[in-house]
Amino acid sequence: VHLAIHIPAVQNYIAHTAVEKVGSKINGKIEFSKLTISFINRIVIKDFSITGGPGDTLVSAEKVAVYISLADIIQGDIKANRIFINDGVFNYIEEGNKESNLHRIFGLKHNPNDTTKGSWPHITIKELRIKDYRFNYVANIPPKVPVAEGCMDYTNIGVTDINLRTYDLKTRPKKGITAKIHSLKAKEKCGLDLKNLS
């Protein structure tokens, strides 16, 4: 198995089988140009994207490198030693009725009668690095008051040059996300420039 997994044809089969399995469960497409597996625990994906259709990109990245433990996966734990994400974008677009492009693509339905708190999956990432990334958020409603020049419009956020390095990122059921931020740099289109948060 160790030798077979390094054969490009085997890697291609594993990658496309996984994509087809996940892709069949969402209302969109998962695409990438190349996937390689090396030393069993290192996976590199090139030109990765999840889209709902032409011009409807939820997330993309020029390169994603994940260092994982197969033993943890076999035990059912979602753990990664390191994840590197380079040059991409995440677009979160509200589409009304407390739903978004994320809800639509992943088939998540908002139930106004459900008063229980949401539960995060159990995920642990020892180190996460994001380089040259972008984030866009568009609300389904206009701002309540006109946005003055130089001020952030919280209904239409555009962040560029995101460079983030965190350690011990964890998600826990009913507790959300925790992480130790080593450094964070970003720019918002209003002119806000975060030089370094640590």
N, C-alpha and C positions, 0 to 999 in steps of 0.2 A: 504493500500500500504506500509506503514511504517513497519508493522510487516511482510508482505509477502516477502519483499526484503531481510530479514535476513534469510529466509529459504534456505538452501544449494541448493535444487532442483531448486528454483526460480533463485538464483544467477547463477547456472550452465546454465540454459536456457538463461538468459540475456547475459551472457558472450559468449556462443557459437553462439548465434544469431548475436551478434555484430561482432564477428570474421568472421563468414561466410559472412556477408554483406560486410565488408572491404576486406576480402580475395578474394572475387569474382572480385574485381576491380584491383587487382595487379597480377603481374606475379611471384608469389611466395607463401610462406606459412607463416601464423601467428600461432604461437604455444605458449602454456603455460601449466603448470601443475595444477595450482590452481588460482582461482580468488575469493576474498571475498569482500563483501560490508558491512561496519559497520557504524552506526550512520548516514546513508544516504549519507554523504559527503566524506567518506573515502573508497578508492578502493585500494586493495593490489593484485598485480599480481606476482606469483612465476614462475621462470624459463621461462621468456618471450623471444621470439626470432622471427625475421623476416628473412627468408631465401629464396634464389632463387632456391635452390636445395641442395643435399648433398654436404657439403664442401663449400657452397656458402652463408655464414652468413653475412648479412648486419649489423644487430644489435642484441644484446642479453643482458640480465640482469638477475641476480639471483633473484632480488626482485625490484619491482617498487611500490612505495606507492604514491598515488595521493589524495590530499585533495582539493575537489572542491565544488563549490556552485551550487546546482541544479537550483536556481533562475537565475543565470547568463546563464546557459546552455539553459534554457527555452527561455530566451531572445535572444539567438543566439550568445552570447559572449563566446569566448574560454578563460576562466580564471581559474587559480588554485591558491589556497592559498599557498600550499606547494607541492613540488614533491621531493621524495627521490629515488635515483637510486643506487643500490648496485651491485658491482662485475659483470662486463660485458665487452663487446667490441663493438666498432663501426668500421667497415671496409669500407673504401671508395676507390674503385678501378676504375681508369680510363680505358675505353675500346675502345678508339679511337673515332674520329669524334665529339669531345667535349662531349661525353657521358660517363656514368659510370654505375656501378652496381646499383646505386640509380635510375638512369634514366630507366634502363632496368626493374627493379623490379616494379617500380611504374608507368611504361608506360609513362615516360616523354620524349618527343622527342625534340631534339635541332633543331631549325629552323634558319639557317644562314641568312635568309631574314628578320627575325624579329628583328628590331632595337629598339623596345620599351624596356623600363626597366622592369625587373621582379617586381612583387608585392608580398610582404609577407602577409600572413594572419594576422588578428588582434588577437594577443595572449598576455596575461598578466600572469606572474607567480610571485607571491609575494616573494617566497623563493624557490631556487633550490639547492639541495645538491646531489653531485655525489661522491661516495666513491669507492675506489679500482677499477677504471675503466681503460680501455685500448683503444687506438686509433691507427689504422693503415691506412696509405695512400700509394698507389702505383700508380705512373704515368705510362702512356703508352709509355714513351720515356726514354732513358737512360740519365744520367747527361751529360751536355755539356762538362764538363772537369772532369777528375778523382777526386774522393773525397778523400782528405787526411785523414789519420787516426786521429780519434778524432773529425772530422768535420761532421756536419749534411748533410746527403744526402737528399735533398729536393724532390727527385723523389721516395724516399722509406723511409717514416717516420714511426717510431714505438715508441709510447709513452705509458708508463706503470705507474702504481701507481698514477693515476689521482685522486686527491681529490679536489673538487671544491665546493665552497659555494658562491652563489650570491643572491642578492635581487633585486626586481623591474625589472625583466627581461621582456622586451617588444619587440614585433615585430610590426612594423607599415608599412602600404602600401608605397612602394617606398623609405622607410627610413632604412630598414634593422633591425638589432638587437641592442638593448641597454641594459645594465645591470650594476649594482653596484657590483663589485667583493669584497667580504669580505676576501676570502683566496683562493689560488690556489697552489697546489703542484703537480709536475709531473717529470718523468724521460724519457729522450729520449735515444734510444739505442746507440747513439754515445758517451754517457757519460755525456751529459748535465743533470744537476740535479737542478731543480727549487725548492728551499727549501720553499719559501713562497712569493707569490705575493699578495699584498693587497692594 
